[in-house]
Amino acid sequence: MKEFMKDLYKAMGGKHLSIWLVQVAVWAIIILTLPMATWLSTQDTEAAKTSFNVVFDLLLSPFLIYFVNFFVFGPLLFFMDEKEAHAFRLFNKLSNRTRYLIFALCNLIAIPLFNNKFFMIWWHRNSIPDMPEMTTNMWIGFFSGMFMFFLLNCIVAAIAIGIRHFIRTRQIRQQLKDEQAKHTEAELAWLKNQINPHFLFNTLNNISSLTQIDPDAAQDAIAQLSDLLRYAMYETNKKTVPISGEVEFMRNYISLMKLRCNEKTEVKTTFNVEQDVEIAPLLFISLIENAFKHGVSSSRSSIIDIHLEQKNHSIIFTCDNTNYPKDDADRSGSGIGLENTRRRLELMYADHYTWQKWLENDIYHVYIKLSV
């Protein structure tokens, strides 16, 4: 019995006390409207009491039918999905059709039960003092009234189910939004955590190559890498960061990457940021990394041109580099960073970004515009 009551309480809405209060308040207004109007127009307390008693007797049955359907029949029988059916063990093996039939049967029993006064009048008609002889027309009117009142209760039950459906739909949509937001946050965290090891892996490869050429420069590069990692680990835990920090990070990163380039590589940078707006952290690093991976050749002339500027409420990033595709044996530029960048743009900026990339005259172009 204890488990039954727990399942019943959960199916009825748990701790959503506000739903109960709103329903009671609406019905209280409906019941009290006519008595209050009577008192305001006549200033007769007895007339107002009589009006209240009449209205209460008429609306008690629809009131009970409404609440029974809204809080019991609806959640337990009409709307029960697989999760609710599993929680409410009494109905977990019933098909939808069976539950709908039980729902209709419960209402067919509840409506006459809550309107038993009609049946009592008919049943005890012979023992009621001064009860006039019922003619055929009177019986027709009596049963017509019973039918109409039965129909009214059915309409009230349908209204209760409709309102329950509306509230339930809104709750489900909100739950889906909450789950989607949690999923998005988890995916963003995963993507950002993937960028950091990817960035570290490639940078350490650069320093490893530099140690064979200039150990002193490699030592300076390690110190510079320490500053970069400090920023990546401690300054990028937020969803967005000031663009000034990102610009400084990109300057240092490009300086570090240039150490492995020879005199045949020309690197140009332009950073023109007017205001310290907030953007996603480490958003453009993978594109810069990709430019150095695919745009630099040890034997041929190479060009890398990186441009970042702010125009009104837009951030525009472009990166142009010569195109020297890696062969199948070289997996250092496998494209993980580019896919992460595209996915982060989609998650964080949705319809507020533009991404273009194209190859023209052996120059690979990337264009990104963000609305911030």
N, C-alpha and C positions, 0 to 999 in steps of 0.2 A: 504493500500500500504506500509505503514511503517513497519507493522508486516511482510509482505511478504519479504521485503528487508532484515530484520533482520534474518528471517529463511533461506533465500538464502545465506546470508553471513556466517551463522553458518555451513550450509551444505557444502559450498565450502571450508571450512577449517579454517574459522575465521582469526586469526592473523598470520597464518603460512606464513609469507612473504618470508621466505627462499625457500619454495617450488616453489613459483612463479618465484623467481629470477633464480633458477637452471634451470627451464623449458625454460625461455626466453634465458638464456645463451647458452643452448644446441642448440636451434633453430637458434640463431644468428650465432653460429659456422657453422651450416649446410648451412645457406644461404650465408655466407660470404666466405666460402672455395673456391668456383670456381672463384668468382671475384678477390680474393686475389691471387690465383694461376695465373690467367690471367695477372694481373698487374706485378707480380714478373717475369713472363716469357717474357712479351712484353714491359714492362715499358710504356704502352700506357693507359693513363687515360680514354680516350673515350671508348676503348675496354673493360676496367674493368667496366665502367658504364653500357655499353651495356650488358655485362655478368651479372651484378647485376640485371638489369631490367628484363632480361629473367628469371633468377633463381627466382627472387622475384615473378614474375607473375605466374610461375609454382608452387611454394611452398606456395603461400599465402593461397590457399584453404586448403591444408593439415595442414598448421599452425593453421588456424582458427578451423578446425575440431578437431585437437588435443586438443586445449585448451578448446573448448566448451565441449568436452567429458570428459576431465580430471577434469574440475572445475565446470561443470553444470550438464550435462546429467548423468555422472557417479555417483556423490554423491547424486543427487536428485532422480534418477530413478533406476539405476542399483544396487547400493549398499545399498540403504536405508533399515535400520533395523527398529525395532519397536520404538526405542528411537528417531531416526531421523524422522520417519514418524509422530510421535506425535509432534515433534517440527515444522516440515514443514506441516502445516495444510492442504495445498492444496491436498496432496497425502495420508493423513493419513487413508483413507478408501479404498484405492486401494489394490488389491491383487498383489502378486509378478508377476503373469502372465500378468496382465493388465499393470503393470509398465514396464515390459520387452517389451511388444508390443508398448507402447508409446515411449519407448527408441528407438526402431528400426524405428518407424515412424518419430520421430524427426530427426534422422540421414538421413532418406530417403528424408526429406524436406531440411535439412541443406546442404547436399552435393550438390544438384543441385543449391541451392540458392547461395552458395559460388563459384560455377563454372558457373555462368550465362553467361560468355563470350562465351562459346561454343553455348549456346542457342541463344544468340544475333547474332552470326555469321550465324547460320542456319536460324533464323527468318528474318534477314535483308539481306539475301544473294543476293536478286535481286536489292538492292539499293546500294550495295558496288561498287565503281568505279573499273573498270578493273578486276572485279571478273570473273574468267574463268568459262566456262560452266562445271557444275559438272557432271562427268560421273558416271556410276554405280560403278566402282571400287573406284573412289574418295569418293563417299558416303559411301561405305563399310569401306574404311580406316578411314573416318571421325568418323563414329559411333563406329568403333573398338577402335579408340583413346579415344573417350568419355567413352566407357565401361572400358577400361584399367585405365583411370584416376579415374573413379568412384570406381573401385576396389582398386586403391591405397589409396583413401580416406577412404574406409572401413577398410583397413589394418591399416592405421594410427589411426583410431578410436579404433580398437582392441588393438593396442599398448598402447594408452592412458589409456584404461580400465585396461590392464594388469599391467602397472606401478602403476596406482592408487590402484589396488588390492594389489600389493606388499607393497606399502607404508602403506596402511590401515591395512594390516596384521601385519606389524611391530609395528604400533601404538597400535593396540589391544593387542598384546603380551606384550608391555611395560606397558600398562595400567593394564593388569592382574598381571604382576610382581609387580607393585606399590601397587595394592590392596592387593596382597598376603603378601607383606612386611608389610603393615599397619596392616593387620589382624594378622600376626605373632607377631608383636610388641604388639598389644593390648592383644593377648592371653598370651604372656609372662608376661606382667604387671599384668594380672588377676591372673595367676598362682602364681606369687611371692607374690601378695597381699593376696592370700589365704593361703600361707605358714605361713606368719607372725601371723595372728590370730590363726591358728591351733597350731603353736609353742607356742604362748603365753598361749592359753587355757590349754595345757598339762603341761606347766611349772608351772602355777599358781596352778594347781591341786597338783603337787609335793610339792610346798611350803605350801599349805594348810594342807597336811598330815604331814609335818615337824613341823608345829606350835604346834601340839598336843604332839610331842615328845621332841623337843628342841627349845624353843622360840628364844634363842640367835642365834642358828644356822640358824633359819628361817630368822632372821633379817639380818644376813650376806648374806644369799641367796638372799634376796630382793635387797640388794645393788649390788650383782653380776648380778642379773637379769636386773637391771637398765643398767649396762654396756652392757649386751647382747642386750637389746632393743635399746640402743643408736646406736650400730653398725648396727642392723637390719633396723633401720629407716633412718639413715643418711649416712651410708657408702655403702649401697647396691642399691642405686638408679641408678647406672650405669649398662650397659649390662654385663660388666665383672669387676672383682675386683682383686687386687693382692692376690695370694694364701696365703701369709703370714698372711693377715688379717683373712682369712677363717680358717687357722690353729689355730690362737689365739682364734677365736670365738668357734671353736670346742672344744678346751681344756677347756675353761670356761664352755661351755654347758655340757660337760661330767662331769666336777667337780660338777656342780649343780645337775645333774641327779644322781650322786653317793650318794648324801646326803640321798636319800630315800632307798638305798640298805643296807641290813644287811651284817653281816660277812660271809654269805654263798655265796655272789656274788663276783666274781673275775673279775675286769675290767682291761684290758690291752690296752695300746695305743702306737702306733709307728708313728711318723711323721718325714719323711725324705725328705725334700724339698731342692733342691740345688739352684734353681733360683726362683726369684719372678715372676713367669709367671701369666698371667691373666686367670681366670676361671669365670664361672657363679656364682653369689652370692648365698649362702645358698643352694648349690646344694646337699650336702651330709647330711644335718641336718635331713631331714625326715628319712633317712636310719638309722642314729644313734638313733633317737627317736624311730623308730620301733624296734630296737634291745632292748632298755630298756623296751618297752611296752610288747614285746612278749618273751624276753629272761630272765626275772627275776622272780623268785619265792620266796615267803617269807618263804617257808618251805623246799625247796630243793636247792641243789647246782646249781649255775648259773655261766655261763661264757660269757663274752663279750670281743671280741678281735677286735679292730679297727686299721686298718693299712692304711697309706697314704704315698705314695712315688712318687718321680719323676725319670723317666728313660729317658734320652735324651729328646725327644719331646713328651713324654707321661706322663700322670698322672694316677696312678693306685690306686684305692680305694677298700679295702676289709673290710667286716664286717662279723664276725662269732659270732653267739650267740646260746645258748641253746634255744630250741623251746618249749614254753609253750603257746599253742594257747588259746585265750580268748574264753569264752563261749558266747552264743548268747545274754545273758543279759548284757555283758560288751562291750559297743560300743566305748571304749576309743581308741581302736586300729582298727579303721574301714578301714584303708588302703588308706585314702584320700591322705596322704603325699607321699606314694609310687607311686600312679597314677600320681600325679603332677610331681614327679621326673622323671618318665619315659617320660612324655609329654615334659618337659623342655629339656631333653636330645635330644629328637627327633627334637624339634624346633631349638635348638641352635647348636647342633653338627651333626645332620642328619647322614651321613654315616661315621662320624669320632668318633664313640664311640662303645664300646662293653658292653653289659649288660648281666650278667648271674646270676641266682639265683637257688639254689637247696637245698634240705634237705637230709642230710646224717648222719645216726647214731644220730638222734635227735638234730643235729646241723644244724642251718639254715645259709647258706652261700650266700653272695652277692659279686659280682665282677664287677667292672666298670673300664674300660680303656678309657681314653680320649686322643685324639691327639690334642695337643695345639701348 
